[in-house]
Amino acid sequence: LEEAVVAAGSPTVMASILPSLRGVNALMPRCRSVRMFGSAALHLAWIACGRLTGYFEPDLNAWDTAAGAVILAEAGGRLSALDGR
């Protein structure tokens, strides 16, 4: 993780803000950078082209990730839930 550039989502649901901040807090000392751009599809596309190492965000809907998931899959990437499924 030392050289990883990871994106974090900015949840709109109040109940998801704390889990997101816990994730940022856990990653920041372990990776090169944590960034927030505000678009799940953009984050996934940037992973697909190598600009980002990973991305996480609690409480996403299918329409938030659909386009980026296709781009990521076509590039050979893997999309999973926060629990690894």
Contact map, one row per residue, 1 for C-alpha under 8 A:
1111000000000000000000000000011100000000000000000000000000000000000000000000000000000
1111000000000000000000000000011100000000000000000000000000000000000000000000000000000
1111100000000000000000000000001100000000000000000000000000000000000000000000000000000
1111110000000000000000000000001110000000000000000001110000000000000000000000000000000
0011111000000000000000000000001111100000000000000011110000000000000000000000000000000
0001111100000000000000000000001011100000000000000001111000000000000000000000000000000
0000111110000000000000000000000001111000001000000001011100000000000000000000000000000
0000011111000000000100010000000001110000000000000000001110000000000000000000000000000
0000001111100000000100000000000000011111000000000000001111000000000000000000000000000
0000000111110000100100000000000000010100000000000000000010000000000000000000000000000
0000000011111101100100000000000000000000000000000000000011100000000000000000000000000
0000000001111101100000000000000000000000000000000000000000000000000000000000000000000
0000000000111111100000000000000000000000000000000000000000100000000000000000000000000
0000000000111111110000000000000000000000000000000000000000000000000000000000000000000
0000000000001111111000000000000000000000000000000000000000000000000000000000000000000
0000000000111111111100000000000000000000000000000000000001100000000000000000000000000
0000000001111111111110000000000000000000000000000000000000000000000000000000000000000
0000000000000111111111000000000000000000000000000000000000000000000000000000000000000
0000000000000011111111100000000000000000000000000000000001000000000000000000000000000
0000000111100001111111110000000000000000000000000000000011000000000000000000000000000
0000000000000000111111111000000000000000000000000000000000000000000000000000000000000
0000000000000000011111111100000000000000000000000000000000000000000000000000000000000
0000000000000000001111111110000000000000000000000000000000000000000000000000000000000
0000000100000000000111111111000001000000000000000000000000000000000000000000000000000
0000000000000000000011111111100000000000000000000000000000000000000000000000000000000
0000000000000000000001111111110000000000000000000000000000000000000000000000000000000
0000000000000000000000111111111001000000000000000000000000000000000000000000000000000
0000000000000000000000011111111111000000000000000000000000000000000000000000000000000
0000000000000000000000001111111000000000000000000000000000000000000000000000000000000
1100000000000000000000000111111100000000000000000000000000000000000000000000000000000
1111110000000000000000000011111111000000000000000000000000000000000000000000000000000
1111100000000000000000000001011111000000000000000000000000000000000000000000000000000
0001110000000000000000000001001111100000000000000000000000000000000000000000000000000
0000111100000000000000010011001111110000000000000000000000000000000000000000000000000
0000111100000000000000000000000011111000000000000000000000000000000000000000000000000
0000001111000000000000000000000001111100000000000000000000000000000000000000000000000
0000001010000000000000000000000000111110011000000000000000000000000000000000000000000
0000000011000000000000000000000000011111000000000000000000000000000000000000000000000
0000000010000000000000000000000000001111111000000000000000000001000000000000000000000
0000000010000000000000000000000000000111111100000000000000000001100100000000000000000
0000000000000000000000000000000000000011111110000000000000000001111110000000000000000
0000000000000000000000000000000000001011111111000000000000000000000100000000000000000
0000001000000000000000000000000000001011111111100001001000000000000100000000000000000
0000000000000000000000000000000000000001111111110000001000000000100110110000000000000
0000000000000000000000000000000000000000111111111000000000000000000110110000000000000
0000000000000000000000000000000000000000011111111111000000000000000000000000000000000
0000000000000000000000000000000000000000001111111111111000000000000000010000100000000
0000000000000000000000000000000000000000000111111110000000000000000000111011100000000
0000000000000000000000000000000000000000000011111111000000000000000000000010000000000
0000000000000000000000000000000000000000000001111111100000000000000000000000000000000
0000100000000000000000000000000000000000000001111111100000000000000000000000000000000
0001111000000000000000000000000000000000001001101111111000000000000000000000000000000
0001110000000000000000000000000000000000000000100111111000000000000000000000000000000
0001111000000000000000000000000000000000000000100001111100000000000000000000000000000
0000011110000000000000000000000000000000001100100001111110000000000000000000000000000
0000001110000000000000000000000000000000000000000000011111000000000000000000000001000
0000000111100000000100000000000000000000000000000000001111110000000000000000000001000
0000000010100001001100000000000000000000000000000000000111110000000000000000000001000
0000000000101001000000000000000000000000000000000000000011111000000000000000000000000
0000000000000000000000000000000000000000000000000000000011111101100000000000000000000
0000000000000000000000000000000000000000000000000000000000111111100000000000000000000
0000000000000000000000000000000000000000000000000000000000011111110000000000000000000
0000000000000000000000000000000000000000000000000000000000001111111000000000000000000
0000000000000000000000000000000000000011100000000000000000011111111000000000000000000
0000000000000000000000000000000000000001100100000000000000011111111110000000000000000
0000000000000000000000000000000000000000100000000000000000000111111111000000000000000
0000000000000000000000000000000000000000100000000000000000000011111111100000000000000
0000000000000000000000000000000000000001111110000000000000000000111111110000000000000
0000000000000000000000000000000000000000100110000000000000000000111111111000001000000
0000000000000000000000000000000000000000000000000000000000000000011111111100000000000
0000000000000000000000000000000000000000000110010000000000000000001111111110000000000
0000000000000000000000000000000000000000000110110000000000000000000111111111111000000
0000000000000000000000000000000000000000000000010000000000000000000011111111111000000
0000000000000000000000000000000000000000000000000000000000000000000001111111100000000
0000000000000000000000000000000000000000000000011000000000000000000000111111100000000
0000000000000000000000000000000000000000000000010000000000000000000000011111110000000
0000000000000000000000000000000000000000000000110000000000000000000000011111111000000
0000000000000000000000000000000000000000000000000000000000000000000000011001111100000
0000000000000000000000000000000000000000000000000000000000000000000010011000111110000
0000000000000000000000000000000000000000000000000000000000000000000000000000011111111
0000000000000000000000000000000000000000000000000000000000000000000000000000001111111
0000000000000000000000000000000000000000000000000000000111000000000000000000000111111
0000000000000000000000000000000000000000000000000000000000000000000000000000000111111
0000000000000000000000000000000000000000000000000000000000000000000000000000000111111
0000000000000000000000000000000000000000000000000000000000000000000000000000000111111
